[in-house]
Amino acid sequence: GLINCGISPEGRKFHPHVTLGRVKGRVDKGWWKGVLNAKLPRFPLIPVREIILYQSRLHPDGAEYIPLERYNLE
């Protein structure tokens, strides 16, 4: 769909993931309530074979992603 908007696809293989959250500093509770109550768009169903929990360490030259746990769903 983004190709129709003039955005060309990336050359690397797609690895779907979900970032649950990244917060810098303090966030008031009202902001979180807005996030939790937000109406989400409908997405197509995607088969999920495993969940990997990562820790991200931010460095000046980019992020480092460290797998902490793997959960096989098959």
C-alpha positions as CSV (number, residue, x, y, z in Angstrom):
1,G,0.0,0.0,0.0
2,L,2.9,2.4,0.7
3,I,4.2,1.9,-2.9
4,N,1.1,3.8,-4.1
5,C,2.2,6.7,-1.9
6,G,5.6,6.9,-3.5
7,I,7.5,5.0,-0.7
8,S,9.7,2.2,-2.2
9,P,10.1,-1.1,-0.4
10,E,13.2,-2.0,1.6
11,G,15.7,-4.4,0.2
12,R,16.0,-6.4,3.4
13,K,13.8,-9.4,4.3
14,F,10.7,-8.4,6.4
15,H,10.8,-9.7,10.0
16,P,7.5,-8.7,11.7
17,H,7.8,-7.6,15.3
18,V,5.9,-5.6,17.9
19,T,7.6,-3.0,20.1
20,L,5.5,-2.9,23.2
21,G,7.0,0.3,24.5
22,R,10.0,2.5,24.9
23,V,9.7,5.3,27.3
24,K,12.4,7.9,28.0
25,G,11.9,9.7,31.3
26,R,8.7,10.0,33.2
27,V,5.3,9.7,31.6
28,D,2.1,10.7,33.5
29,K,-0.7,8.1,34.0
30,G,-3.1,10.1,31.8
31,W,-0.8,9.4,28.8
32,W,-0.8,5.7,29.4
33,K,-4.6,5.7,29.7
34,G,-4.9,7.3,26.3
35,V,-2.6,4.7,24.8
36,L,-4.5,1.8,26.4
37,N,-7.9,3.2,25.3
38,A,-6.8,4.1,21.7
39,K,-8.8,2.5,19.0
40,L,-6.5,0.3,16.9
41,P,-6.9,-0.3,13.2
42,R,-7.9,-3.8,11.9
43,F,-5.0,-5.8,10.7
44,P,-5.0,-9.1,8.8
45,L,-4.3,-12.3,10.7
46,I,-0.6,-13.3,10.7
47,P,0.6,-16.7,11.9
48,V,3.0,-16.3,14.9
49,R,5.4,-19.2,15.4
50,E,7.5,-17.7,18.3
51,I,7.8,-14.7,20.6
52,I,11.2,-13.4,21.4
53,L,11.6,-10.9,24.3
54,Y,14.5,-8.5,23.6
55,Q,16.3,-6.0,25.7
56,S,17.5,-3.0,23.7
57,R,20.6,-1.1,24.6
58,L,20.9,2.3,22.9
59,H,24.4,3.3,21.7
60,P,25.5,6.4,19.8
61,D,26.0,4.3,16.7
62,G,22.6,2.5,17.0
63,A,20.7,0.1,19.1
64,E,21.9,-3.4,20.2
65,Y,19.1,-6.0,20.6
66,I,19.8,-8.8,23.1
67,P,17.4,-11.8,23.1
68,L,16.4,-12.6,26.7
69,E,13.7,-15.3,26.3
70,R,12.3,-17.3,23.4
71,Y,8.8,-18.7,23.5
72,N,7.9,-21.4,20.8
73,L,4.2,-21.3,20.0
74,E,4.1,-24.4,17.7
